[in-house]
Amino acid sequence: MTGALELLKDIKPVSWFKGLLCVIIIVATYNGALKWLILRDWAKEDYSYCWLIPFVVLYLIWEKRAELASAPSVPSWWGLIPFGLGILFFWLGELGGEFFTMYLSFWLVVVGIYWLHFGWAKTKAIWFALVMMLAMFPFPNFVNVRISVALKLLSSQLGVWMLRLYGMSAYREGNVIDLGFTQLQVADACSGLRYLIALMILSLILAYWFKAPLWKKAALFLSSIPITIVANSFRIASTGVLYNLWGPAVAEGFFHGFSGWLIFMFTLLVLLLEMWILKKIGKNEVKAKPSHPGIPPKEQKEESGVLPRFFRPPQFVMAIALLAITLGLSQGVEFREKIPIKQPLNRFPLQVGEWTGIPEQMEQQFIDALHFSDYAIINYTNRQGRSINFYVAYYESQRKGESIHSPETCLFGGGWSFKNAGAAVVPLQGGGSIRINQAFIEKGESRQLVYYWFAQRGRILTRLYQLKIYAFWDALTKHRTDGALIRIITPVYPHEKLDDASKRLQGFILQVMPALNAYIPA
């Protein structure tokens, strides 16, 4: 406590003003990203724990108050490395329409400014608190979906194994468990993602405070993953057993939420038990780190020079100036123009070669969530009775939270399993070809072949990172971020080869591309 008081007493009014100015500029620069983080991302149940992370970070810094008071403040230009990366990531996120990149930018800028102003000794003192700041930021949506789907399928498999071990008859189809008398769907809320991330963070904090060799700390942290998966599988299996005894009430409402809380507390107890066991194994001596001989701030030599104290150190002044310029450019310059579609997609032809289409309407909740400017969903059939579902969504301008979503985030789950995914080369009329994504998916007896690609300002792209990079570049050079997603699906009929379905889709693309070019701006 004495060290902290000494540190606070040494801070002069001009330093408080500089700190306040820095906070204001950072918050103003990342205002949109911080609003989205708090109001949208933290509102999701999977990431509700994020509300606690700022308090954890503050406590971890407070815990190092004595070390911070004794460590010298030596401004360092090395802080330009994270700070410069942070500014680069800011523009990648701002113009590429990606919030996670903005979150990384925010973290890098905070670390960079702290390092620039206070130097390496003080930065090293709170390194773990700075790392813990990253726990405030949810995964990107496509990563979140992939992890959630993988956890759902794995938990379903282990849950079925436990039910069979108990003696119950259980059959799994994707993430749906058939018990004979009822079906249990392992939804996103049951994937275990919210427990996994929260428990990994908790185990990381426990490992940090665990006075043991590094290998024991690593074992404690890594064990949180299998512990969570097994515990969540047990929760799913126990729901199936209790459902048979007490009915559907156990799968919903209070019991469902209470069981989740109970599982989390159980996994925490397992972690604490593991720590106790690890203490009994081998030696626990940890070499004490030599205490930092740092010079108390009041004994440091005053900075020399004719510049007023407010303009020192130059590293801090330069960082604030660059942030202010970034803020001015992001707020004062419009890097995107809204490029209207050539024709409304509700006029898209319902007759494409031999294919006759019937338009379909999307539910309003999905329209509100996807933020596109225009769309069309058409179910085409040919004379042989084969069908193709055609979907195109157009965006006049892609921004953070209002950009194209990959179909992968929608195709995963729902009982569908991916048997094959990769790329396909489709020839076009007049020569040439395009490279697109393809996925072969199954659900019970149903099989489908999916083709999709992104038409972006004259380019055919297949990966989300390409969308972000080209959106960033085209916003700078063309003032355009418009683009479209095209997705085509056909069933793979019984006794039909996958190659036949592929030829059907490729033939349809050959006929529909001229029509698409009449709607999507190049």
Summary of the structure (lengths in Angstrom):
residues: 522
radius of gyration: 28.1
end to end distance: 64.6
largest distance: 89.4
contacts: 1580
relative contact order: 0.10
helix: 58%
strand: 16%
